[in-house]
Amino acid sequence: MTAWIKSLYIGLILLLLVAPIVVVAGVSLNEAQSLRFPPQDLSLRWYGALFREPDWLVPLRNSLVIAATSSLLAVLVALPLALHVWSRRGWLSRGLYTLGVAPFMLPPVISALGFLVFWVSLGMYGQMAATIVSHGVFLVTLPVVTISLGLNAIDPALIEAARTMGAARGQVLRTVILPLIVPYILSGYAFAFVLSLNEYIIAYMVAGFTVETLPIKIFNSLRYGYTPIMGVVSVLFILLAVAVFGMIGRFGNLPRLMGSERVRDQ
């Protein structure tokens, strides 16, 4: 009986999570510009419209450029930080690690307000570069955590063996450490990429209407009426997230990335 109740509870939770996605996906398939569900006169018209209308293509391009570049920036900052914390230890390393995870400790609106004041004082408010750097700093926590997990999973005996064989510190880093943590680096990049695509508050506060991303475009469009393209964008975001996390689950150590102490055998 207990197992049956547990299964029913899990099923209800899954239903609540999936139901909004099903509704949004169904609405995006309406032939007419309506919010009807179930959809009437099934059509992929609005999927094509997303890639034909400049009003949506520009935010799509902005979102992809910002997400790809800011995620790379986050990884470039996180990698040396995680390596230093892992190799040095001590109070300074702990302080640096705290700084690395601090962006996720604060409410996004607080971080966004800080970025706004900073870029206004530099005269760079409304520029794409400001949004890229802001996202990179805000999302640096994700690769810091994933890379640190990868470093902590390395068998110290491998490093000792390399040093015993005469490998210098740089050689050990290049031939032993980096190859072992590549999946964790890519996972951190992927997590940051997906979150940057969906991030609204910081992008809005830093760029406003000057650099319009897809989340900003959706909120702006709601003021003038509904279009099924909003549903199309939501579906594409979901599919992209599923694909990215599916790849991480297939080729990476997803249980470890989620905080499990049990490391899957490679």
N, C-alpha and C positions, 0 to 999 in steps of 0.2 A: 504493500500500500504506500509506503514511504517513497519507494522508487517511482511509483506511478505519479504521485503528487509532484515529485521533483521533475519528472519528464514534462508534466503538464505546465509547471511553472516556467521551465526553460522554453517550452513551445510558445507560451504567451509572450515572453520577453522577445523572442525572435520575431513573432508576428508584429509586435508593436514597433520593432526596429525596421522591419521590411515594408510594412504597410505604407508609410509615407513615400518610400522610394517607388513602390508600385504605382501609387496615385500620380506622382510627378511624371513617371515614365509614360503612363497612360494618357495624361493630359497633353504631353508633347506630341502625341500621334494624332491629335484631332486635325481634320482637314480645315475646319473653320477656326478663326481666332476666338477660342472660347475655353472655359474652364471645365468643360463637361467630363465627367468620369462615371461610367466607362466611356471611352472615346467613341465618337461617331464618325463614320467615313474615314477609316484608317488611312493615314498618309504620312510620308516622310518629308513632306513639303518644308516643314520648319527646320529640319536638319540641313537641307540644302540652303535654306535662307541664311543660316548662320554663317556660311562660307561665301555668300554672295553679297551680303549687305556690309558696306564699309563701317557703318555705325557699330557693328559687332566684330568685324575683322580686326580693327585697330585695337580694341580692348583685349581681344584674344592674343594678338601679337605681343602687346605690352605685358600681359600676364605670363606668357611663356618666356619672354626675355628676362623679366624680373625674377621669375622662379629659378630659371636655369643659372643665371649669374649670381644671384644672392646665395643659392645653395652651394655653389662652388666657393664663394667667399667664406661661407660658414665653415666648410670643410678645411679650407686653407688656414683658418684661424684655429680650428679645433684640433687639427692633427699635431702641430708642435706643442700646443698646450697639454693635450692628453699624454704625449710622449714625455714631456717634462715631469708632469705629476706622477706618472708611472715609474720613471727611472730615479727620480730624486727623493720623493717622499718629503717628510718634514712639514713644518707649519706653513712655510711659504708656498709649497705645492698645494696644500689643502686650501690656502687662501685663493690661489689661482683657480683651483677647481670650483670653489664656491662662486667666483666671478663668472666662470664659464656656464654654470647652471642658473645663475641669478636671473637672467631674463625671463625664465619660465616661473620664477617665484613671485614676480610682480604681476598684477592685473594688466592685461594688454593695453588698457586705456591709459594707465599710468606711464607705461613705456612709450606709448604713442605721443602723449603730451610732452614727455621729455625730448623725444626726437623732433617734435614740432618746434619747440623753443630753440633747440640746437641748430636746426637748419635755417630757421628764420634769422638767427643771429649771424649765420655765415652768408646769408643772402642766397641760399640754394633751395629755398622752399619751392616746391612744384616741379623739381627736376627729377628725371628718372634715376639718375645716379644716387640721389638722396634716398629714394625708395629702395634701391638695390642694397645700399649700405645698411639702411635701417632693418630690412628683412634679414640680411646676413648676420647682423649683431643679435637680433631678436631670436633667430633660429639656431644660433651657434650651439645652444644647449643640446640639440638632438645629436649632431655628430660627436660632440664631446662625450656624451653618455655611451653611444654605440662603440666608438673607438676605444674608450676606457674599458668597456666590457670585453672587447677583443684582446686588448693588451693583457688584462688580468687572466684571460684564458690560456695564455701562452705558457707552455711548460718551461720553467726556468732551466731545466736540464738541456734543452736545445740551445739556449744562449751560452751556457757554460761549455757545451761541447764545441760550439763555434769558436769561442775564445781560446779554448784549449788547443784547437787546431791552428791557432795563430791569426785568426781574423781580427782586424781592427774594429773599433767601435762603429765606424761608418759602414764597414762591410757587413757587420752583424745586422745593422739597421736595414741595409739595402737587400741583403740576401736571405735573412731569416725573419725579421720582425715585420717588415712591410708586406711581404707576400702572405703572411698569416693573417694580417688584419685587413687585407683588401676587401673581403666581403663586408666587414663592419664599416669601412669607409664608404663603400657604395650604399650600404643601408642607411647610414646617416645622411648621405646626399639625397637619397630617395625620400626619406621622411621629411627633410627640409623642403624639398621640391613640392611635394603634395601640399604641405601646410602653407607654403608661400602662395600657391595657386589659389587657395581658399581664404587667405587672410584679407580682412577688410579694414579693420580699425586703423592699423598703422599706415596702410597705403592711403587711406582717406585723409588722415591727419597730416601726412607728410606731403602728399601730392595734390590732394583735393580733386578738382575737376581737370587739372592740367594733364596728368598722366592717368588716364582712366583704365583700370583693370576690369576684368570680367565681374568680380563681386561688386565693385563700385557701379559698373554699368547696370547690373541687375537692380540694385537699390535705386539708382537714378530713374530707371525705366518704370519702376513701380509707381512713380508720381504721375506718370502720363497714361497709365493704363496697362493692362496685362497683354503680353504676347507669349505664345507657346515657345518662343526661342529661349525664354528663361528656363523652361522645363528641359529643353534640349541641352543647355549649358550644364544644368544640374546633373542630367544623366551622363554626360561626357565626363564630368568631374568624378562621378561615382565609378564609372568604368575605368578611368585612369587610376584611381586609388586602388581599385580591386586588382588591376594588372600589376601595379608597382608592388603592392604588398604580397600578391601571389608569387611574384618573382623572388621577393625576399624569402618567403616561406619555402619556395622550391630550391633555391640555390644558397640561401643563407641559413643561419642558426636562429630561427625566429623565437623559439622558447628562451634562448639566452638573451636575445634582444629585448624580450618582454620582462626580463628580470629573474628568470629561473636560474637556480644555482646548478641544475643538472645540465651538463653540456652534452649535446647530441654527438655521437661518434661520427667522425668524418669518414 
